[in-house]
Amino acid sequence: MLNSNSLLKAISKRLLKRRLFYVCRDVERAIGVDLTLPNYYIITNYSEFSAKLAQQHPNIILINEKEQLDTRDLLAHTKTKNTIKKNDFVLVFKNNALIESQCRKNGWKLLNPSSKLADKVESKISQVEWLGGLVEYLPPHQIDICGNVHWGGKSFILQFNHSHTGSGTFFIDSDKKLSDLKAKFSKREVRITDFIKGPVFTNNNAVWGNKILTGNISYQITGLSPFTDNKFATIGNDWALPHKILSKKQILQYKKIASEVGKKLSKDGWKGLYGVDIIVNDKSGQIYLLEINARQPASTTCESLLQKLSRKSGVSTFEAHLASLLGLPSDGYKLIPIDDGAQIVQRVTNKISEMRAPKIKDNALINIIKYNNTLFGSDLIRFQFSKGLMKEHNVLNAFGKKI
């Protein structure tokens, strides 16, 4: 089996004549590969963490403005336009139509797959049609206009077409909650889903050439206080817990779902990473498809760092993403398996709007990443560790409590 060294050589050869710029709001999104890779550059906002990295790696280009710029504004910045030349490769964390337009106007080669396809796959309404026969993996659901939805005395999940890490998802457990939403959004289309109680898991997969690489499964740390005020907000991942609470049968079923989603994406022209979230009914043990992330999932970098630390053969998730987007052959490559490690994020909440990075003295600590964010619900500090934080669903282990 081929390893990271051979793949990085192939990527370096591909970038001999065309530079690659990863443009992102947070530098953490782009550091899942060896930062000494020739002709690989990162354009990002200035922060404590990015400044520290830039001192070691001159290929990290910082833009220091009064406020943190989003990807579109970073691409439009004079410093960026003076740096990226015509025909250079550009990669972003999450693509959209405006970013595609910017790249076309400047003659930059955007590597990300079509934003139109990504939106169709991720959006809660259009996703149902796109899934076709795979719709059977979803929990029982229906599509309707918000104003037509009635409270029947049973809790359910209401989702608008677009949501990210829980922002467009509502747990309806009373007539009042439903009435408030109906008053504000009576004409908006919604997806109504049966409420499934149980743990949520995610994995990062890659469409690479004619292959689908299904990735490592992590438990999705969701809604824990004091890290977030949002019951449905994803605040971290634990790669150790799935091996303790999922059966072999459940893991095989999960990988089957992830693979079938990947094949459908590939048929529609997708390249690179995609994420698949599932929920396990805590009573029946049945697995349901919860969400598809048609983009580089947020846990990619942490997973890739853990893969490198494992020293096992294979390639990291981030490396597979780059190789796929650059059109390199996938023959002989597999993702590095991991069964430990975790990350957790403190978000901006009503009680916590700013925070100093704590001093953690433990060999398991990989990174503490502080963000310059002030918006409610946005990332404040990210902690990454080489060992797990969770004892069971919604319960931190001894190490997690200490942190």
N, C-alpha and C positions, 0 to 999 in steps of 0.2 A: 504493500500500500504506500502511495506517495504521501509526503508530509509537507509541512508548512514551508520548509526551506526550498523545496522544488517549486512550490506554487509561487512563492515570493520572487523567485528568479524569473518565472514566466510573466508575472505582473510587471516586474522591472523592465523586462524586454519589451513588453507592450507599451510601456510609458517612455521609451527611449526618445521618441520624436514628438509626443504629445503629453503635456503636463496634465495632472488631475488635481482639481481644486474641490475639496469638500467645504461647502459654505453652510454654516449652521449657527444658530443662536447660541447654543451651549457647546463648548469644545468637547465635552464628554461624549457626544454623539459620534465623533470622528476618530477617536483614539483606540479603536479596536484592532489596529494593525501596527506593525513595527514602524515607529515614527521616523526611522532613518531610511525608509523606503525612498529611493531616488524619484524625484519628480512628483511626489505626493505632498500636497500642500493643504493647509487648513486656514480658512478665513472665518474668524469668529469674533465675538464681543470680548472686550477686556473684562477680566474678573481676577480674583486672587488666584484661582486655580489655573486659568489659562495663561496668566502672566508667569506663573512659576514654570509651567511647561514650556512656554516660549523662550525662556532663558536657556533651556537645555536643547531646544529644537528650533532652529531659525526658520524652518518651513512652516511654522505657525505664525500667521499674520493677524495681528490684533487691531480691531477698530474700537477706539475709545471715545464714545459719545456720552452725553449726559444721561441718556436712557439706553437700556438694552434694545438693540435693533432686532427685528425678526428677520427671517431669511430673505424675504423680498427686499427689505430696506438695506440689508447687507449687500445684496447683489447690485443695488442701485447706487451704492456709495462710490464716491469718486476714487477712493483708494482701491476698491475692488476693480473698477473699470480700467484703472491704470495698470493693474497687476495681471488680470486674466486677458490673454490674447486670443485673437480669432482662432477657432478650431481647437482650443484647449478643451479638455473634458471638465464638466461640472457635475457634481453630485450633491444632492440635498437630502435632508432627513425625511421630509414629507413634501412631496411634489404637489403643485396646483397649476391651474391654467395661467395665472399671472406670471408664475416663475417660468413656465414654458415659453411664454411670450417674450419675457426679458432675455432669455437665452437665445431665442431665434433672432431678435433684433441686434444682439451683440455678436452673433456668429459663433456662439459657444455651443459645444456638443453636450447636451444634457443627457446623462446616462440613465436617469430614473425612468421607469416604465410610464406609460400614459396615465396622466392624472384622471382622465375621464373613466378609464377602466378601474382605477383605484377607488374612485368615488362610488362607482356603481357597485363594487364589491363590498365596500365598507358601510355604505348607507343602509339604514335599517329597513327601508321600504324596498328599494331596488334590489337589495341583496336577496330577498326572498325569491324574486323572479330569476335572478342570475343563478342561484343554486340549482334550479331545476330539480332533478331527481334527488339531489343531496339535501333537499329541504326536510327530508325525513329525520335528519340528525338534529334539527332545531327542536326546542321544547314546543308544546302545543301553543299556537299563536293565531292571531288574526290581524288584518289590516283594516283600518277604518278612519273616519274623520273624528278628531278629538271630541267635537260637539255631540257625536252620536254614542259615545261610550257611556255606559251606565254602571253605577255601583250595585253589585249584586251580593254584597256581604262577604266576598272572598278576595283576599289580597292578590294583587297582580303587579306586573312590571309594565310601565308605559314608557315607550321610547319614541322620540322624534327622529326624523330621518338621519340627522347628523348628531353624533356624540363622540366624546373622546375621554377615556378614563373616568367615565361615569357622569360627565357634565350634562348629557342630554337624556339621562335615565332617571326615572322616578319610581319609587316604591309606593304604590297606592294601597293604603290600608284603612282608608276612611272615605266617606262621601265628601267631606269637606276638602280633602286634598285634591280629589278629582274635580270637584266644582271649581276650585281656584284655578286649575289648569284650563278647564273648559272656558272659563270667563276670559282668560288671556289669549288662548290659542284655539278657539272653537273651530276654525276652518282648516287647521293644520292636520296633515295626515299623520297617523301614529301606528305603531306596532304594539299590540297588546299581547303579552306573553304570560303564561302561567308562572307563578312564583315558585321557583325550585329552591329549596333550602339545602345548602351543602357547600363544600369547598370548591374554589375555582382554580384552575390550572392553566398554564400557557406554555407554548413552545415556539421556538423560532426555526423556521424551515426555509429551504432555498430551492427555487426553480433554477437549475443550472444546466444549460444545454438540454439534453433529452432526459435528464435525471431529476428526480425529486429527492432531496436530502431531508429526512425528518429529523428534527433536532431534539435536544435535551428538554425534559419536562421540568418546569418549576411550579411550585405552589405560588399562587398570586396572593400576596398580602394585601388585604382589602379592608378599608374603612376603620382601621384601628385608631382609637383615641390614645394619646393626644396628637398623633401624627396628621390627622385630617378631621374635618367636621363633616365630610361627605361619606355617608354609609357605603356608597358604591365606588369611591375613588380608589384606584390602584396606587399603593404606596410602596410596593417592593416585591421582591421575588425570593424564594427559598428553593434551592436545587436539591437539598437533602431530604425534605419532607415527603415528596412524592414516592420515594423508594420505601418509605415506612408505612404509608397509608393507602397506596394504590396497589391493587392486585395485578398479577401478570396479565390476566384477561383484560382488565381495564386499560392497562398500558398498551396492549396490542390493539384494542378498539380505538383508543386515542390516536395511535399512529396511523391506523387505517383511515380515520376521518381526515387527519392532516394530509396524508398522501393523496386522497381523492380530491380534496380542495386544491392541492398543488397541481394535479393533472389537469383540472378544469382551468386553472389560472394559466398554465402553460399553453393549453389549447388556444386561449385568447391572446397569447403573445406576451405573457408576463415573464420577467426576468428578475432574479435576485430574491431577496428575503420577503417572507410574509409570516404573520403570526396567527396562530389558531388558539382561541380560548375555549375551554370546556368547563362545564359544571357537573358535579357528581351528586345525584340525589342521595342525601344522607340516609334515607330509609330503604330505597330499593337498590342503590348502587349503580343505577343506570346513568350513562354518560350522555350529555346533550351538548351540541355545538352552541356556543354562546356568542362568539364574536370572531370576525376575520379582520386582521390588520394587514391591509395591502400596502405595505411599506416596511422599512426597517423598524422592527419593534424596539421599544424603549430599553428593553433589557439586553439588547444585543452586545453592547460594549462590555458590560459586566460579565456576561457569559463568556465572551471571547478572552477576557483577562483571566478568568478562572480556568478556561481551557489551556491557556499557555502555562499557567502555574502547575497544572496537573502533569505536565511533561509526557503526556501520552501521545501516541502517533496519530496522525490525521491533521486536519486543518481547522482553524477557528471559524465560527459562524460569520464573523465580519470578513475574513479572507475569502470565504466562499461567495459572499455577497459581491465583493469587488471583482472577483474572477468571472462571475456570471455576467455582470454588467459590462465587463470589458470583452466578453465573447471568447474567453479562454475555454479549452476543452476540459470536461469534468472527469474523464476516464481515470480511474485509479485513486480518486480522492474520496474520503469520508470525513464526516464531522467528528471532532474529538469528544468522546463521552465524558460527562462529569456527573458526580453524585453528591456534591457538597458545595457550600458557598451560599451567600445571600447578599441582598442589598435592601436598604430601607430608606425612605425619604420623609423628612419632616416638611410638611407643606405649610404655607401661610394660612393660619386659622384666625378665628375671632380673638383667641387668647395669645397666640404666638405670631407676631408680625415680623420680628427680627430675632436673631439668635447668633451668639458667638459659637464658633466651631469648638466643641469640647475636646479635651485632651484624653484620648483613649489609649491606654497602655496595654496592648494585647497583640501578640504576633499574628492573629487572624485578621487584623485590620489591613486592608489594601489601600483604600482611598477615603478621604473626607473631602467632598466637593461642595463648596459654598457657592450659591447663586446670588446674583444681584437682582432678585425678583421681589416685588412688593404686592403684586396683584393677588387677591384672595384666591386660595386654592392652588397657587403656583408653587414650584419647588423652591425650598429654602436651603436645605442641606441634604446631601446624599451620602450615605455611609455604605461602604462595600467591604465585605468580609469573605475570608476563605472557608468559613464554616457556617452552618445553618443557624437560624435564629428562632425557628419555630419548633415547639414540642408536639403540637397537634393543631387542628383547624382552629384559628383565632386565639391560640394560646402560645405565648412566647416561651422558649425554653430558658434554662438558667442563664445561659450566655446572653440571650436576647434581653432578659430582664436587667442584667448587669449593664448592658449598653444603654 
